[in-house]
Amino acid sequence: MASGMEIKAIEEYEKSNKGNRRISREIQDRVWRRDEGKCVVCGSNEKLEFDHIIPFSKGGANTYRNVQLLCEKCNREKSNRIG
C-alpha cells in the first residue's frame, strides 16, 4: 500500500499530464481495488469502464479521486455529466 506522500506524488504527476486522456495503469489498478471490481452505481461486474467523475471534456483530471468504475450501461446514462 502506498504512503500518503507517495499518493500525493502520484496525483501531482497525474495532474501534470492533464492533457493526456489516458488513465495510467497504476490509477486503474487502485480504482479497481477501491471500487471492488464493480460498478459504483448498480454493482454490476460486467462490461466495466473507467469513468471520470468530472468529465475529461470539462477539465477533469486522471487522478485516483476523479476516476470510478461504471458498467457500460451506467456510463452511457451518465454521459458527460458531472457525478
C-alpha positions as a printed Julia matrix, in Angstrom:
83×3 Matrix{Float64}:
   0.0    0.0     0.0
   1.28   3.45   -0.92
   2.05   6.02    1.75
   0.35   9.41    1.89
   3.4   11.07    0.35
   3.51   8.53   -2.49
  -0.2    9.02   -3.21
   0.24  12.8    -3.28
   3.22  12.45   -5.64
   1.23  10.16   -7.94
  -1.73  12.54   -8.04
   0.54  15.51   -8.73
   2.15  13.57  -11.59
  -1.28  12.73  -12.98
  -2.34  16.41  -12.77
   0.76  17.42  -14.7
  -0.39  15.1   -17.5
  -3.91  16.54  -17.55
  -3.88  17.0   -21.34
  -3.45  13.25  -21.75
  -6.81  11.44  -21.72
  -5.2    8.07  -20.9
  -5.63   6.86  -17.32
  -2.4    5.26  -16.09
  -2.32   1.56  -15.21
  -1.43   2.47  -11.62
  -4.54   4.64  -11.23
  -6.69   1.98  -12.92
  -5.4   -0.68  -10.51
  -6.03   1.5    -7.46
  -9.55   2.43   -8.61
 -10.33  -1.24   -9.38
  -9.34  -2.24   -5.84
 -11.19   0.68   -4.23
 -14.41   0.03   -6.21
 -14.02  -3.75   -5.67
 -14.29  -4.56   -9.39
 -17.95  -3.42   -9.52
 -19.96  -0.57  -10.98
 -20.31   2.06   -8.26
 -23.91   2.78   -9.36
 -25.56  -0.62   -9.89
 -22.99  -3.11   -8.58
 -22.58  -4.99  -11.89
 -19.24  -6.67  -12.56
 -19.74  -6.92  -16.34
 -18.61  -4.57  -19.14
 -16.83  -2.25  -16.7
 -15.28   1.02  -17.82
 -13.18   3.66  -16.11
 -15.14   6.91  -15.88
 -14.05  10.43  -15.0
 -16.34  11.75  -12.23
 -15.67  15.27  -13.51
 -15.57  14.52  -17.25
 -12.27  14.92  -19.05
 -14.11  17.17  -21.54
 -14.95  19.51  -18.64
 -11.45  19.68  -17.22
 -11.46  16.54  -15.08
  -8.07  15.04  -14.26
  -6.86  11.44  -14.43
  -6.46  11.22  -10.64
  -7.49   8.43   -8.3
 -10.12  10.69   -6.74
 -11.66  11.62  -10.12
 -11.95   8.14  -11.64
 -14.56   5.5   -10.86
 -15.75   2.18  -12.24
 -19.06   2.16  -14.11
 -20.64  -0.55  -16.21
 -21.21   0.31  -19.86
 -24.93   1.0   -19.3
 -24.43   3.34  -16.31
 -21.54   5.11  -18.06
 -23.68   5.78  -21.18
 -26.51   7.09  -18.99
 -24.1    9.41  -17.16
 -22.65  10.65  -20.47
 -20.56  13.79  -19.84
 -22.43  14.95  -16.75
 -20.53  15.6   -13.55
 -21.12  12.98  -10.89
